[in-house]
């Protein structure tokens, strides 16, 4: 599987992963997704499916959310605001802010996937592939694709993300279905999976200087502003708290640079 | 009524989400993902998500909102403790927190 291309001396020098062909790379990506990535994300989406059911939406709405709006934080924000009786505008802005990070993620990953291409402008296939850029597939591809032969990276990425996307669709349906079957207390356990998961995920990020303030300010402001204005509380938390955190972080950076570090 | 408006929410949510991805494709190679603007965008997203998670634990909707606050807070506490004891294992932390909530709601009643 990791044979080097005999035709391209540069490949032998820099790219350590070659799958023989684009379809071989696609299969390798698909296999890499089976197991831990699909399982961990799958559990989250079982929790999401249960959450959607609990929020009073239908089965097809649960599956539609994962099909079209694939990026869990934005999906949770959307359903939560709908269930809390927020307006469509508030939901649109909250999803926009929660998922804004997808844009710089695509900006960083796409040049890696397109390396070796001669056409300067992105084509339809890139616009379609972008739908599958979400946290797990992005992190794995950022890590592994730079070592792969160009031309096999996009197939690898698609193989990987299509498997986890299908797994999340199945698990959304499963979670939704389980709510009617499992005892109510077990359902509560499913619904709290995602808040706990993201809480622990963010606990890791607290040590990162560039995210610490945003997380701490958000945790405090979120529930506080909810009591004052349930409809706009999250947006003010994001825009106001995020901007405050950004300013503190910038000040921090400058002080560090000033010290000659 | 409720069903129709939920579909509108999903449609708008899907369009907004894909909009960012398409913008990323169009802008790739033209903007610096580490610029100050992008760092501000990341700060806003993280603050909003941290607020959302805190709100989902402190003031959730639906059946979870009918449980006592101490149950949800202790569930988060158990998740954190297990996470740190077992060498930062997210899987074990989440599992323990969820099982704790199931146990207390079963024993005490939600």
Interface residues (C-beta under 8 A of the other chain):
Chain A: X40 X43 X51 X54 X55 X56 X57 X58 X61 X64 X65 X68 X69 X70 X71 X73 X74 X75 X76 X77 X78 X80 X81 X82 X83 X84 X88 X91 X92 X94 X95 X96 X97 X98 X99 X100 X101 X102 X103 X104 X105 X106 X107 X108 X110 X111 X122 X126 X127 X130 X131 X133 X183 X184 X185 X186 X187 X188 X189 X190 X191 X192 X193 X194 X195 X196 X197 X198 X199 X200 X201 X202 X203 X204 X205 X210 X211 X213 X214 X215 X216 X217 X218 X219 X220 X221 X222 X223 X225 X226 X227 X233 X234 X235 X237 X238 X239 X241 X242 X243 X245 X246 X249 X250
Chain B: X2 X3 X5 X6 X7 X8 X9 X10 X11 X12 X13 X14 X16 X17 X18 X19 X20 X21 X22 X23 X24 X25 X26 X27 X28 X29 X31 X33 X36 X38 X39 X40 X41 X42 X43 X44 X45 X46 X47 X48 X49 X50 X51 X52 X53 X54 X55 X56 X57 X58 X59 X60 X61 X62 X63 X64 X67 X72 X75 X76 X79 X80 X83 X88 X90 X91 X93 X94 X97 X98 X99 X101 X102 X105 X106 X110
